[in-house]
Amino acid sequence: MIQFRGITTRRVLPLLFTALAIATLFLIVSVGSNRTAGAACSAANAQYGDATSTITVPTAGTYRVWARMKASATDASANAFMIEIDGGACNQVGNHSSISQSTWTWVDYLSGNTSTKHNLNLTAGSHTMRLTGSEPGVLVDRVILTQDTACVPTGDGDNCASPPDTTSPTTAITSPANNASFAGNTTMNVTASASDDVGVTRVELQVDGQLVLTDTAAPYNFSVNTSTLSVGSHTLRTRAYDAANNFTTSSLVTVNITDATAPTVSLTAPANNSTQSGTITLSATATDNIGVARVDFLVDSTVIGSDSSSPYTLSMNTSQYSNGTHTLVARAYDAANNVTSSASRTITINNVTTPPADTTLPSVSITNPTANAVMSGTYTLSANATDNVGVTRVEFYVDGTLRNNDTTAPYQYGLNTTTFTDGAHTVYARAFDAAGNSRTSSTVNATIDNTPIGNADINSDGVVNALDFLLFKNRYLQAGASLGRADINGDGIVNALDFLLFKGAYDG
């Protein structure tokens, strides 16, 4: 006999159908103990119970049927009953040694096979459920229908009365903004929102589809070390979970990691504190986590050139710099314009400078005698000479023959005219510079006259008389090129020596 205390159906939604109490608690139906599934259950007989109930299914779907039962108190092998829906197949529930005689056992399997679950595909609406006894003494206390196939009833089965949570949380990344950029050596702070109808249990952060961090409590914040990410574009998304393990993934947010690592660079040539001349080669080594864009070479803080490929070298013409100490530095750049300067090196430039060849001729002119002057006694020859670099000497020529030279200004030579015959003679000078350039002056025609009258005939009338004395007197104690014949001895001044010569000629 089966004792029915009531039949209850429950579903995944929070909806409890009214328990249906069986009016006759002890019903005897006539069914055989070897009843098998397939045909409809037979009508009750005088020995076994039979109960029918109308149930309302609000949502179509698959339902798990649980029955709380006890085996016969006098026969442990009597541990099954029959159930059918809408006059369909009559299925045996239970028939397993684990069903207790003394305590209630929840059973969800058929025909003694615990792996064969009692699942029903039901449409929404009213259905007729019939429970039929198949063995004496079997008690059925409660029947539950639920769509939560993972739930195992305990006690009165109310733990499976609540519907399963099938609503997924919502989540979104609120920071950073899409396409935001971060340096490759900083912390990227990611903030997410998440909500659920029951409650969010955790939020995961994924970078490029890989789980990197988890937060279990709002506000959902994540700190990502960007040095763990390669330079370039990366995707972020969050995934929120609830207690039922429902989850939702946020939309993707793209971030860009920029290169923040500066290159390394060092000068390799020339050697520090070395002396250099001519054209030399500057050399450097440089590396970068991504790539070196170029290496600049600086002399005294000024860029003189660059090289964009290894080995990094540059030719330097030291003759373009002053002799002395100079500072060299190499400076490396990467594509992100990160820059590093090498340690400086000092060199000493020592170039021997060769002046340009001197091709400029000196200039020279005879200043004494003047044209047609009369020379007598020891007569001073004079010349002016200049040069762009410097005059080294001036040579004096009489009648085309070198007579003497002077190496310092004023350029003069005392010519002993008494070694020459009286009469016409030519005088010129030649000036030289250190490069051997030379120039010859114009020729001056002069007369040597060492006769007693000589220059004393100042007015050149062929006689030395009072007229000559007056002219001599007017020039007495004067100096210069305008003295003419009054400078009888040709020493550039009319003085007592000239007077003695004049007197000797006058008296003669």
C-alpha positions as CSV (number, residue, x, y, z in Angstrom):
1,M,0.0,0.0,0.0
2,I,1.2,3.5,-0.9
3,Q,0.5,6.3,1.5
4,F,0.3,9.7,-0.4
5,R,0.6,12.7,1.8
6,G,0.6,15.2,-1.1
7,I,2.0,16.0,-4.5
8,T,3.9,19.3,-5.1
9,T,5.4,20.7,-8.4
10,R,8.0,23.4,-8.5
11,R,10.0,25.0,-11.5
12,V,13.0,27.1,-12.1
13,L,11.1,30.3,-11.7
14,P,10.2,31.3,-8.1
15,L,6.7,29.9,-8.4
16,L,5.3,27.3,-6.0
17,F,2.3,25.3,-7.0
18,T,-0.3,24.5,-4.4
19,A,0.3,21.2,-2.7
20,L,-2.5,18.8,-3.6
21,A,-3.6,16.8,-0.7
22,I,-5.0,13.3,-1.4
23,A,-8.4,13.1,0.2
24,T,-8.1,9.3,0.7
25,L,-4.8,8.8,2.4
26,F,-4.9,5.0,2.1
27,L,-5.9,4.0,-1.5
28,I,-5.7,0.4,-2.6
29,V,-5.2,-0.1,-6.4
30,S,-4.8,-3.4,-8.1
31,V,-1.3,-3.4,-9.8
32,G,1.2,-6.1,-10.1
33,S,4.5,-6.0,-8.4
34,N,6.3,-6.7,-11.7
35,R,4.8,-3.7,-13.5
36,T,7.2,-2.3,-16.1
37,A,7.3,1.0,-18.0
38,G,5.7,1.3,-21.3
39,A,1.9,0.8,-20.9
40,A,-0.4,2.9,-18.8
41,C,-0.7,2.1,-15.2
42,S,-3.7,-0.2,-14.3
43,A,-6.5,0.7,-12.1
44,A,-6.2,0.4,-8.3
45,N,-7.2,-2.9,-6.7
46,A,-8.1,-3.8,-3.1
47,Q,-4.4,-4.2,-2.0
48,Y,-2.4,-1.2,-3.4
49,G,-3.0,2.5,-3.4
50,D,-3.7,4.8,-6.4
51,A,-3.8,8.7,-6.5
52,T,-4.3,11.2,-9.3
53,S,-3.6,14.9,-9.3
54,T,-3.8,17.8,-11.8
55,I,-0.7,19.9,-12.1
56,T,-0.1,23.2,-14.0
57,V,3.2,23.6,-15.8
58,P,3.7,27.4,-16.5
59,T,6.8,26.9,-18.7
60,A,7.5,24.2,-21.3
61,G,10.7,22.3,-20.8
62,T,12.5,19.4,-19.2
63,Y,11.7,18.7,-15.6
64,R,13.4,16.4,-13.2
65,V,10.9,14.4,-11.0
66,W,11.9,13.8,-7.4
67,A,9.9,11.6,-5.0
68,R,10.4,11.3,-1.3
69,M,9.7,7.7,-0.2
70,K,10.3,4.9,2.3
71,A,10.7,1.1,1.6
72,S,8.2,-1.2,3.3
73,A,8.8,-1.5,7.0
74,T,8.5,-5.3,6.8
75,D,10.1,-6.0,3.5
76,A,13.2,-3.9,2.4
77,S,12.9,-5.2,-1.1
78,A,9.5,-3.5,-1.5
79,N,10.9,-0.1,-2.5
80,A,9.2,1.0,-5.7
81,F,6.0,2.6,-7.1
82,M,4.6,3.5,-10.5
83,I,4.1,7.0,-12.0
84,E,2.5,8.2,-15.3
85,I,1.7,11.6,-16.9
86,D,-1.4,12.2,-19.0
87,G,-2.0,8.5,-19.4
88,G,1.3,7.9,-21.0
89,A,4.0,5.4,-20.1
90,C,3.9,3.9,-16.6
91,N,7.4,4.2,-15.1
92,Q,8.8,2.5,-12.1
93,V,10.4,4.8,-9.6
94,G,12.9,3.5,-7.0
95,N,13.6,-0.2,-6.8
96,H,17.1,0.2,-5.2
97,S,18.6,-1.1,-2.0
98,S,19.7,2.4,-0.9
99,I,16.1,3.4,-0.2
100,S,15.6,3.3,3.6
101,Q,12.8,1.6,5.5
102,S,13.0,4.1,8.4
103,T,13.9,7.5,6.9
104,W,12.7,9.4,4.0
105,T,14.8,9.1,0.8
106,W,14.7,11.4,-2.2
107,V,14.7,9.4,-5.4
108,D,15.0,10.7,-9.0
109,Y,15.8,7.5,-11.0
110,L,13.9,4.8,-12.7
111,S,13.8,1.0,-12.4
112,G,16.7,0.7,-9.9
113,N,19.3,2.4,-12.2
114,T,20.5,5.5,-10.4
115,S,22.0,6.7,-13.7
116,T,18.6,6.7,-15.4
117,K,17.1,10.0,-14.3
118,H,13.4,10.5,-14.2
119,N,13.1,13.5,-16.7
120,L,9.8,14.6,-18.3
121,N,9.4,16.9,-21.3
122,L,6.3,18.9,-20.5
123,T,4.4,21.5,-22.3
124,A,3.0,24.5,-20.6
125,G,-0.4,24.0,-19.2
126,S,-2.4,21.4,-17.2
127,H,-1.3,17.8,-16.9
128,T,-2.6,14.7,-15.0
129,M,-0.2,12.9,-12.8
130,R,-1.1,9.4,-11.5
131,L,0.8,7.5,-8.8
132,T,0.1,3.8,-8.5
133,G,1.2,1.3,-5.9
134,S,3.1,-1.7,-7.1
135,E,4.4,-3.2,-3.8
136,P,2.9,-3.4,-0.4
137,G,4.0,-1.0,2.4
138,V,5.8,1.5,0.2
139,L,5.3,5.1,1.4
140,V,5.4,8.2,-0.9
141,D,5.5,11.5,1.0
142,R,6.1,14.2,-1.6
143,V,6.7,14.6,-5.3
144,I,8.7,17.6,-6.8
145,L,9.1,18.6,-10.4
146,T,12.0,21.1,-11.1
147,Q,13.9,22.4,-14.0
148,D,17.0,22.8,-11.9
149,T,18.5,19.5,-12.7
150,A,21.5,20.2,-10.5
151,C,19.5,20.6,-7.3
152,V,19.3,17.6,-4.9
153,P,16.4,18.0,-2.5
154,T,17.0,17.8,1.3
155,G,14.5,17.7,4.1
156,D,11.1,18.7,2.7
157,G,12.8,19.6,-0.6
158,D,12.2,23.3,-0.2
159,N,15.9,24.0,-1.3
160,C,14.9,23.0,-4.8
161,A,11.7,25.0,-4.7
162,S,13.4,28.2,-5.8
163,P,14.0,28.5,-9.5
164,P,17.6,28.2,-10.9
165,D,19.3,31.5,-11.7
166,T,19.7,31.8,-15.4
167,T,20.1,35.6,-15.6
168,S,23.7,36.6,-16.4
169,P,25.4,39.6,-14.9
170,T,26.2,42.8,-16.9
171,T,29.7,44.3,-17.0
172,A,31.5,47.0,-18.8
173,I,35.0,48.6,-18.7
174,T,34.6,52.2,-17.5
175,S,38.2,53.2,-17.7
176,P,40.5,53.5,-19.6
177,A,38.8,54.9,-22.7
178,N,39.0,53.0,-26.0
179,N,42.3,53.7,-27.8
180,A,44.0,55.2,-24.8
181,S,47.8,55.1,-24.7
182,F,50.1,54.1,-21.9
183,A,53.9,54.2,-21.5
184,G,55.5,50.8,-21.4
185,N,56.9,51.3,-17.9
186,T,53.9,52.5,-15.9
187,T,50.8,51.1,-14.2
188,M,47.6,51.0,-16.2
189,N,44.5,51.3,-13.9
190,V,41.4,49.5,-15.2
191,T,38.0,50.1,-13.7
192,A,34.9,48.0,-14.4
193,S,31.2,48.0,-13.5
194,A,29.2,44.9,-12.9
195,S,25.7,44.0,-11.6
196,D,23.5,41.0,-11.3
197,D,19.8,40.3,-10.3
198,V,21.2,38.1,-7.4
199,G,24.7,39.2,-6.9
200,V,28.1,39.4,-8.6
201,T,30.6,36.9,-7.2
202,R,33.7,38.0,-9.1
203,V,34.9,40.0,-12.1
204,E,37.8,38.9,-14.2
205,L,40.1,41.1,-16.3
206,Q,41.4,39.6,-19.5
207,V,44.2,41.1,-21.6
208,D,44.4,39.8,-25.1
209,G,41.9,37.1,-24.1
210,Q,44.0,35.8,-21.2
211,L,42.9,36.1,-17.6
212,V,45.3,38.3,-15.7
213,L,43.5,39.6,-12.6
214,T,40.3,38.9,-10.5
215,D,38.4,41.2,-8.1
216,T,35.6,39.8,-5.9
217,A,34.2,43.0,-4.5
218,A,33.0,46.3,-5.9
219,P,34.4,48.7,-6.9
220,Y,36.2,46.5,-9.5
221,N,39.6,47.9,-10.0
222,F,42.7,46.3,-11.6
223,S,46.3,47.5,-11.8
224,V,48.3,46.2,-14.8
225,N,52.0,46.7,-15.0
226,T,52.5,47.8,-18.6
227,S,56.1,46.6,-18.7
228,T,54.6,43.0,-18.9
229,L,53.0,44.0,-22.3
230,S,54.7,44.4,-25.6
231,V,54.7,47.7,-27.4
232,G,51.7,48.0,-29.6
233,S,47.9,47.4,-29.5
234,H,46.2,45.2,-26.8
235,T,42.6,44.4,-26.0
236,L,40.9,44.5,-22.5
237,R,37.7,43.0,-21.4
238,T,36.0,41.9,-18.2
239,R,33.9,38.9,-17.4
240,A,31.4,39.0,-14.5
241,Y,30.1,35.9,-12.8
242,D,27.2,35.2,-10.3
243,A,26.7,32.4,-7.8
244,A,25.0,30.3,-10.4
245,N,28.1,30.6,-12.6
246,N,26.3,32.7,-15.1
247,F,28.7,35.1,-16.8
248,T,28.8,37.9,-19.2
249,T,31.8,39.3,-21.1
250,S,32.2,43.1,-21.7
251,S,32.8,44.8,-25.0
252,L,36.5,45.0,-26.0
253,V,38.5,48.1,-25.1
254,T,41.7,48.7,-27.1
255,V,44.8,50.3,-25.5
256,N,48.1,51.2,-27.0
257,I,51.4,50.5,-25.1
258,T,54.1,53.0,-26.2
259,D,57.8,52.5,-26.0
260,A,59.2,54.2,-22.9
261,T,62.6,52.4,-22.8
262,A,65.5,54.6,-23.8
263,P,68.3,53.1,-25.9
264,T,71.8,52.5,-24.5
265,V,74.8,54.0,-26.2
266,S,78.6,54.4,-25.7
267,L,81.5,55.9,-27.7
268,T,84.1,53.4,-28.8
269,A,86.4,55.6,-30.8
270,P,88.5,57.7,-30.6
271,A,90.2,56.8,-27.2
272,N,89.5,59.2,-24.3
273,N,92.2,61.8,-23.8
274,S,93.9,61.0,-27.1
275,T,95.6,63.4,-29.5
276,Q,94.1,63.6,-33.0
277,S,94.8,65.3,-36.3
278,G,93.5,65.1,-39.8
279,T,90.3,63.2,-40.6
280,I,89.3,60.7,-37.9
281,T,86.4,58.2,-37.4
282,L,84.0,58.5,-34.6
283,S,82.4,55.2,-33.6
284,A,79.6,54.2,-31.1
285,T,77.6,51.1,-30.1
286,A,73.9,51.4,-29.4
287,T,71.0,49.0,-28.5
288,D,67.3,49.4,-27.8
289,N,64.5,47.0,-26.7
290,I,62.8,47.6,-30.1
291,G,65.4,49.3,-32.3
292,V,67.8,52.2,-32.6
293,A,66.5,54.9,-35.0
294,R,69.8,56.9,-35.3
295,V,72.9,57.9,-33.4
296,D,74.0,61.5,-33.4
297,F,77.6,62.5,-32.9
298,L,78.3,65.8,-31.1
299,V,81.5,67.8,-30.9
300,D,81.4,70.5,-28.1
301,S,77.6,70.0,-27.7
302,T,76.9,70.5,-31.4
303,V,75.6,67.8,-33.7
304,I,78.0,67.3,-36.6
305,G,76.3,64.2,-38.2
306,S,74.3,61.0,-37.7
307,D,74.3,57.4,-38.6
308,S,71.1,55.3,-38.8
309,S,72.5,51.8,-39.1
310,S,75.0,49.8,-37.1
311,P,78.0,50.0,-36.9
312,Y,77.4,53.7,-36.0
313,T,80.3,55.7,-37.4
314,L,81.0,59.3,-38.7
315,S,84.1,60.9,-40.3
316,M,85.4,64.0,-38.5
317,N,87.7,66.5,-40.2
318,T,89.7,67.8,-37.2
319,S,91.2,70.6,-39.3
320,Q,87.8,72.3,-39.1
321,Y,88.3,72.8,-35.4
322,S,90.9,74.8,-33.4
323,N,93.9,73.0,-32.0
324,G,93.2,72.2,-28.4
325,T,90.8,70.2,-26.2
326,H,87.3,69.2,-27.5
327,T,84.5,67.1,-26.1
328,L,82.8,64.2,-28.0
329,V,79.4,62.6,-27.2
330,A,77.2,60.1,-29.0
331,R,73.4,60.4,-28.6
332,A,71.0,57.4,-29.5
333,Y,67.3,57.7,-30.4
334,D,64.6,55.1,-30.9
335,A,61.5,55.3,-33.0
336,A,59.5,56.6,-30.0
337,N,62.1,59.4,-29.7
338,N,63.5,58.1,-26.4
339,V,67.0,59.4,-26.2
340,T,70.2,58.6,-24.2
341,S,73.6,60.3,-24.3
342,S,76.8,58.5,-23.9
343,A,79.5,59.4,-21.5
344,S,81.7,62.1,-23.0
345,R,85.2,61.7,-24.2
346,T,87.9,64.3,-24.5
347,I,90.4,64.6,-27.4
348,T,93.1,67.1,-28.1
349,I,93.3,68.3,-31.7
350,N,96.9,69.1,-32.9
351,N,97.0,70.0,-36.6
352,V,100.2,71.6,-38.0
353,T,98.9,74.6,-40.0
354,T,100.6,75.4,-43.3
355,P,100.0,79.0,-44.3
356,P,99.0,79.7,-47.9
357,A,101.8,80.4,-50.4
358,D,102.8,84.1,-50.5
359,T,102.6,85.2,-54.1
360,T,102.3,89.0,-53.5
361,L,105.3,91.0,-54.7
362,P,106.7,93.7,-52.5
363,S,106.5,97.3,-53.6
364,V,109.7,99.5,-53.8
365,S,110.7,103.0,-54.9
366,I,114.0,105.1,-54.8
367,T,113.6,108.1,-52.7
368,N,117.2,109.4,-53.0
369,P,118.6,110.4,-55.4
370,T,115.8,112.2,-57.2
371,A,115.7,112.4,-60.9
372,N,118.7,114.2,-62.4
373,A,120.3,114.8,-59.0
374,V,124.1,115.4,-58.8
375,M,125.9,112.9,-56.6
376,S,129.3,113.4,-55.2
377,G,131.4,112.2,-52.3
378,T,129.7,109.5,-50.2
379,Y,126.1,109.8,-51.3
380,T,123.2,108.2,-49.4
381,L,121.0,106.1,-51.6
382,S,117.5,105.6,-50.0
383,A,114.4,103.5,-50.8
384,N,110.9,102.8,-49.5
385,A,109.7,99.2,-49.5
386,T,106.5,97.4,-48.2
387,D,105.1,93.9,-48.4
388,N,101.8,92.1,-47.3
389,V,103.9,89.8,-45.1
390,G,107.2,91.5,-44.7
391,V,110.3,92.9,-46.5
392,T,113.4,90.8,-45.9
393,R,115.9,93.0,-47.7
394,V,116.3,95.9,-50.2
395,E,119.2,95.7,-52.7
396,F,120.7,98.9,-54.3
397,Y,121.9,98.8,-57.9
398,V,124.1,101.4,-59.6
399,D,124.5,101.1,-63.4
400,G,122.8,97.6,-63.1
401,T,125.3,96.2,-60.6
402,L,124.4,95.3,-57.1
403,R,126.3,97.5,-54.8
404,N,124.8,96.6,-51.4
405,N,121.6,95.8,-49.5
406,D,119.8,96.8,-46.3
407,T,117.5,94.3,-44.3
408,T,115.8,96.9,-42.0
409,A,113.9,100.1,-42.7
410,P,114.8,102.8,-43.4
411,Y,116.5,101.1,-46.4
412,Q,119.7,103.1,-47.1
413,Y,123.2,102.7,-48.5
414,G,126.1,105.2,-48.5
415,L,127.5,105.1,-52.1
416,N,131.1,106.2,-52.5
417,T,130.7,108.2,-55.7
418,T,134.5,108.8,-56.0
419,T,134.8,105.2,-57.2
420,F,132.7,106.0,-60.2
421,T,133.5,108.3,-63.1
422,D,131.9,111.6,-63.3
423,G,128.9,111.6,-65.5
424,A,125.5,110.0,-65.9
425,H,124.6,106.9,-63.9
426,T,121.5,104.9,-63.2
427,V,120.2,103.9,-59.7
428,Y,117.4,101.4,-58.8
429,A,116.4,99.2,-55.9
430,R,115.1,95.6,-55.6
431,A,112.9,94.5,-52.6
432,F,112.5,90.9,-51.5
433,D,110.1,89.1,-49.1
434,A,110.4,85.8,-47.2
435,A,108.7,83.8,-50.0
436,G,111.4,85.1,-52.4
437,N,109.0,87.4,-54.2
438,S,110.9,90.5,-55.5
439,R,110.1,93.7,-57.3
440,T,112.5,96.2,-58.9
441,S,111.9,99.9,-58.6
442,S,111.8,102.4,-61.4
443,T,115.3,103.6,-62.5
444,V,116.4,107.0,-61.4
445,N,119.0,108.9,-63.6
446,A,121.5,110.9,-61.7
447,T,124.9,112.5,-62.3
448,I,128.1,111.9,-60.4
449,D,130.3,115.0,-60.2
450,N,133.3,115.1,-58.0
451,T,135.0,118.1,-59.7
452,P,136.1,120.9,-57.4
453,I,133.0,122.9,-58.4
454,G,130.7,119.9,-58.4
455,N,127.6,120.6,-56.5
456,A,128.9,123.9,-55.3
457,D,127.7,125.3,-58.6
458,I,124.2,125.4,-57.2
459,N,122.6,127.3,-60.0
460,S,124.5,125.2,-62.6
461,D,125.8,128.3,-64.4
462,G,129.4,126.9,-64.7
463,V,130.9,129.1,-62.0
464,V,130.7,129.2,-58.2
465,N,130.0,132.7,-57.2
466,A,127.9,134.9,-54.9
467,L,124.7,133.7,-56.5
468,D,125.5,130.1,-55.5
469,F,126.4,131.3,-52.0
470,L,123.0,132.9,-51.6
471,L,121.3,129.7,-52.7
472,F,123.5,127.7,-50.4
473,K,122.8,130.1,-47.5
474,N,119.0,129.7,-48.0
475,R,119.3,125.9,-47.7
476,Y,121.8,125.9,-44.8
477,L,120.9,123.6,-42.0
478,Q,117.9,122.3,-43.9
479,A,117.2,118.6,-44.7
480,G,115.1,116.8,-47.3
481,A,114.9,115.8,-50.9
482,S,114.5,119.5,-52.1
483,L,118.0,120.6,-51.2
484,G,119.2,119.9,-54.7
485,R,122.9,120.7,-55.3
486,A,123.3,122.6,-52.0
487,D,123.7,119.2,-50.3
488,I,127.1,119.0,-51.7
489,N,128.2,115.8,-50.0
490,G,124.7,114.2,-50.5
491,D,124.2,113.3,-46.9
492,G,120.7,114.7,-46.8
493,I,121.4,117.9,-44.9
494,V,123.1,121.2,-45.7
495,N,125.5,121.8,-42.9
496,A,129.1,122.8,-42.1
497,L,130.5,119.9,-44.1
498,D,128.7,121.2,-47.2
499,F,129.9,124.7,-46.4
500,L,133.6,123.6,-46.3
501,L,133.1,121.9,-49.6
502,F,131.4,125.0,-51.0
503,K,134.1,127.3,-49.6
504,G,136.8,125.1,-51.2
505,A,135.1,125.4,-54.6
506,Y,134.3,129.1,-54.1
507,D,137.9,129.9,-53.2
508,G,139.2,127.7,-56.1
